[in-house]
Amino acid sequence: MCLQTDGYVVYMNMERMHLENITTLYCMAHARRKFEAIKDMPEAARILKCMTVRTPLRRTSSMMAPK
């Protein structure tokens, strides 16, 4: 089972509990905002660039999903 979260501290505590059969997934939009806040740092700028390259792929794959 997967649990997608936005980084809310309660969910991070659940991850620390090492609950069996639960994989934690994070929201890319929330992650992107964290990196945009520090985009002047070279590593953050590189990560943002990678996220930007992946976004069109994500949009395309969601459009191909069965209805």
NUKE-240452 format. One record per residue (C-alpha): x, y negated, z; residue number from 1; residue in three letters. Coordinates in Angstrom, 1 decimal, padded with zeros to 4 digits, m for minus. Layout:
N
{{X; Y; Z}; NUM; 'ALA'} ...
//
This chain:
67
{{000.0; 000.0; 000.0}; 1; 'MET'} {{001.2; m003.5; m000.8}; 2; 'CYS'} {{000.4; m006.7; 001.1}; 3; 'LEU'} {{001.0; m010.0; m000.8}; 4; 'GLN'} {{001.4; m013.0; 001.5}; 5; 'THR'} {{002.3; m016.6; 001.3}; 6; 'ASP'} {{005.0; m016.6; 003.9}; 7; 'GLY'} {{002.7; m017.3; 006.9}; 8; 'TYR'} {{004.5; m016.4; 010.0}; 9; 'VAL'} {{001.9; m013.8; 011.1}; 10; 'VAL'} {{002.7; m011.8; 008.0}; 11; 'TYR'} {{006.4; m012.0; 008.5}; 12; 'MET'} {{005.9; m010.6; 012.0}; 13; 'ASN'} {{004.0; m007.6; 010.4}; 14; 'MET'} {{007.0; m007.0; 008.2}; 15; 'GLU'} {{009.3; m007.0; 011.2}; 16; 'ARG'} {{007.1; m004.3; 012.8}; 17; 'MET'} {{008.2; m001.9; 009.9}; 18; 'HIS'} {{004.6; m000.7; 009.4}; 19; 'LEU'} {{004.8; 002.6; 007.5}; 20; 'GLU'} {{003.5; 002.7; 003.9}; 21; 'ASN'} {{003.2; m001.1; 003.6}; 22; 'ILE'} {{005.4; m003.0; 001.2}; 23; 'THR'} {{005.5; m006.8; 001.6}; 24; 'THR'} {{005.2; m008.9; m001.6}; 25; 'LEU'} {{005.6; m012.6; m001.6}; 26; 'TYR'} {{003.8; m015.3; m003.7}; 27; 'CYS'} {{006.1; m016.8; m006.4}; 28; 'MET'} {{004.3; m020.1; m006.3}; 29; 'ALA'} {{005.1; m020.5; m002.6}; 30; 'HIS'} {{008.6; m019.4; m003.2}; 31; 'ALA'} {{009.1; m021.8; m006.0}; 32; 'ARG'} {{008.0; m024.7; m003.8}; 33; 'ARG'} {{010.6; m023.9; m001.3}; 34; 'LYS'} {{013.3; m023.9; m003.9}; 35; 'PHE'} {{012.0; m027.1; m005.5}; 36; 'GLU'} {{012.4; m028.8; m002.1}; 37; 'ALA'} {{016.2; m028.1; m002.3}; 38; 'ILE'} {{016.6; m028.2; m006.0}; 39; 'LYS'} {{019.7; m030.4; m005.7}; 40; 'ASP'} {{021.7; m027.5; m004.4}; 41; 'MET'} {{023.3; m025.6; m007.3}; 42; 'PRO'} {{022.1; m022.1; m006.2}; 43; 'GLU'} {{018.5; m023.4; m005.8}; 44; 'ALA'} {{018.6; m025.0; m009.3}; 45; 'ALA'} {{019.8; m021.7; m010.8}; 46; 'ARG'} {{017.0; m019.7; m009.1}; 47; 'ILE'} {{014.4; m022.3; m010.3}; 48; 'LEU'} {{015.7; m021.8; m013.8}; 49; 'LYS'} {{015.3; m018.1; m013.5}; 50; 'CYS'} {{011.8; m018.5; m012.2}; 51; 'MET'} {{010.9; m020.8; m015.1}; 52; 'THR'} {{012.1; m018.3; m017.7}; 53; 'VAL'} {{009.9; m015.6; m016.1}; 54; 'ARG'} {{006.7; m017.7; m015.9}; 55; 'THR'} {{005.6; m017.4; m019.6}; 56; 'PRO'} {{006.1; m013.6; m019.4}; 57; 'LEU'} {{003.8; m013.5; m016.3}; 58; 'ARG'} {{001.1; m015.6; m018.1}; 59; 'ARG'} {{001.3; m013.3; m021.2}; 60; 'THR'} {{001.0; m010.1; m019.2}; 61; 'SER'} {{m002.0; m011.4; m017.2}; 62; 'SER'} {{m003.7; m012.2; m020.5}; 63; 'MET'} {{m003.2; m008.7; m021.7}; 64; 'MET'} {{m004.8; m007.1; m018.6}; 65; 'ALA'} {{m007.9; m005.1; m019.3}; 66; 'PRO'} {{m011.1; m006.8; m018.5}; 67; 'LYS'} 
//
